Amino acid sequence: MKIKLTLFITILSLSLTFGQDNKAFKAGEKLTFSASYNMSGILTDIAEVKMETSETKTSTSTLLRLKCTATTYSDFDSFFKIRDLYESYVNPKTITPYLYNREINEGGYYKKVKYKYNHKKNLVNSLIRKKTKNNKSGFWDQKKNVKINYGTRDIVSTIYKIRTLDIHKAPIGASDTFTVLFDNKETKFSFKLLAKETINTVFGKKECFKLAISVPGNNVLKGSNSNVLWLTADANKIPVFAKFKIAVGSGELKLKSATGLKN
């Protein structure tokens, strides 16, 4: 259960080419998904995932807050309660991240990650906080400066950055890799444009980009082309459907509602 939002965000995190300034979304957008998991051969809705954008003003600039949350439905709280938050504060045009927060609260497990970016030096000031093993003596903190490569992003800012990319210019079969910083480690992800496919969505039948994701050298994602994301093949590039397969099972994410769209 712990990896539901992480997996969803990972599946969304892809890049096929360098994009232009953001023309796909604006402050006030809200996407709501149902997350289902294969339980004894039956896909069962277990949680709700939300992706929301809002404007945040600082003393020197206006940033876009990209907020992702995962919450188990009440019927599953007694089994494994999830209350997760992932958020990134970014430049609204380039989606360059300046601050990232991740807070995991799942079945008694707690973890917080905070990144502050220094893009001039290609450094991230990182804080990772966990409960101590006996959960009685407070928290354990790890603070460090992490050297990153140019273009490395956190998971949330990568999710949204893909929606600014010119995917329509990529030929079927095109693939690429890029880097995400997760738990202070840079991880490579590979992506492949499988097809343009028309599927049933909350908007009705929509033509979508069908993309497969893999993590070279890591077995977290299983199967060949078993982890697939569908994005609307329009100016919004909305994630409408995803399938995933991992070591402990498989599941799906499906868009239920979308408001505040830019286009």
N, C-alpha and C positions, 0 to 999 in steps of 0.2 A: 504493500500500500504506500510505503514511504516514497516511492519513486514516481507516483502517478503524475504529479504536476511537473516534476523534473523531466520525465519521459516525454510528456506532451510538449513542453517547451523545447526539448532537444529535437523532436520531430519537426517542429516548426522552424528550427534554426538552420536556414540554408542560404546559399548564394550561388547563382549561376553566372553572374557577370557583375561588373560594377554598375551601380545605379546612379540616377540623377538625384537632385534634391527631392525631398518628400512631396509627392503629389497624391499620395494614396490615402492618407488619414489625417484627422485633425483632432483637437481637443474636444471632448464630449462624446467620442465613440465608445460604445459598450457592446461587447460580444459575449454571449452566454452559451456555454457548452454543457452537454451531459457527457459524463465519463462512465463507460461501462467496462466490466471485467468479466472474463469467461470463468464462471463458477460452476464446476461440475458439468461442463459442456453447454451451459446456458449463459448468454450475454445478459448481465444484470447491471442496471444503472445504479452506481454506488455514490457518485459525487457530482458536484457542480463546479465548473471552472469558469471564471470570469476574466475578461481582458478589458481594461478600461483606460482611457486617456484623459488627462486633465492638464490645465495650464498652471504653472507654478512660477511666481515672480521672486527673484532674488534682488539684492541691492544693485546688481550690475546687469542683469539680463532676465529674459523670460525663457523658462525651460518647459519641456513637455514631460509630464510624469506618466510613465508606462507601468501600469499596475496589473499584476496577475495574481489571482487567488484561487485556492482549491478548498472546498468544504464538503465533507461527507454529508449525505442526506441523513436526517434524524434517525431513520430506521437502522443505520449502520454505525451510528456514534457509539453505541454500547459495545460493538464488535471491534472497531478500530477507528477512533475519532481523528479526523484530519482537519487542521486549520493552518494552511500554508499561505505565505505571502512571498511574492517575488516582485521587485519593482526597480526601475531604472529611470534616472533623470537625465534627459538628453537634449541636445540642440534640436529644435523642432524641424529644421531644414535638412541637416546632414545626419541626424540620429546618432551623433557622436555622444557617448555616455560620459557623464561627469561623476555620478554617484550611483551605486548599486546596493540594494538591500535584499537579503534573502532570510526569511524566518520560518523555520520548520517546527511545527508543533503537532506531533503524530503519536498517538497512543503512549504518551509519557516521554517520548523522545523529543528533545529540544536542541535546536542548533540555529545560530545566527551568523550570517556572513555579511560583512560590509566592505565595499571597495570605494576608495576615493582615487580618481584617475589624475595622473600628471602626464598629459600627452606630450609635453615638450621633452620630458626625460624618458618617455616610454616606461613609466613606473606606475604601479598600483599600491597604494597604502591599504593594507588588508587587516581586517579584524575578524577572527573566527572565534565564536563563543559557544561553549557546550556546557551542559550540566555535568557536574562531577559524577563519578560512577555510582556513588551511593545516594545521589540527589539530595544530600543533607547539608553539605558544606559549601553550597553556592555553585559558582560557575568557574570554568577553566577557560582562560583567554589566551589566544595566540595572536600576537601582532607582528607584522613584518612588511617589508617593502618587496614587492614581487616585480621582477623585470619582465616586460611583455614585448612582443613583436609589434611592429606597426600594423594596425588593422585588427588586432585582437580585441574582442568584445566580451561582455557578459552575455548570458543567455537571453535575457529579456530584450536588450537593445538589438540583439541579432534577430529575434523574432520579427520585430517591426521593420528592421532594415530591409529584410527580404522583400517586403511589400513595396519598396521604392525601386526595386531592380527591374531592368528591362527583360524580363523573362520571355516576353513574346518574340524577342529577337534571337533567342537561342534555338538551335535546331533540335529536333527529337534525337535523343541519345547523348546530348551534351552532358558533361559532368564536370565537377569542380570540387575543390576542398577549401575549407577555411578554418579558422582557429577560434575557439571559445575558451575563456578562462573560467574554470569551475573548481572550487575548493583549492585555489591557488595553483592549479595546474593547467597549462595550455593543452587543449585536446583538439585533435584534427577530426573533422567530419567530412565525409564525402557524399555528394548528391548527384542524382542523375534524373534528367527529364525523360520520363518514360513515354508520355503521350499527352495529347489533348483529349479529354474525355468528357462527355456530357452525363451528369448524374443528377439525381433528385436531391434537392436541398430545401432549406426553409424558404428560399426565394422561388421555388419551383425548379424546373429543369434548367441547369446552368452548365455552360461549357467551362471546364476547369483544366488547370495544369496539374498533371499527375506526376508526382516526384517521389523517388525512392531515396532513403537515407541509410547510410552505414557508417560505422566507426572503425576504421582500419586498426588492427592490432588489439581490439577490445571486443569481448564477447557479450556485452550488455544487450545488444540487439541481435536477434536470432533470425535465421532464414535468409534466403535470397529474394530481394524485393518484397519482403514481408512487412516492412515498415514504410508506409506510404502516406503521403499527404496530398490532399486535393485543395488547390487555391483557385478561386474564381478567376477566369481568364478575362478580367476587365480592369478598369482603372483602380479599383479598390484592392484587388488581390486578397480577398478575405479567405482565411482558412475555414473551410466548411465541413471537412471530414478527414479523419485520420485513422489508420489501423496500425497497431503495434504488436510485436511479438518479442517477448523477453524470456529469460530463463525460467521464471516462475509462472508464465502464462501469457495470455494475449488479451487484447481489448480494443475498444474503439472510442473515439471522441467525435461528437456530432454537434454542429451548431444548432442551437434552439432559437436564438433571437439575435438581431443586430439592429442597433439604433445609432443615430448621430453620424452616419456615414458621410464621407467627404464628397463622393461622386454619385 
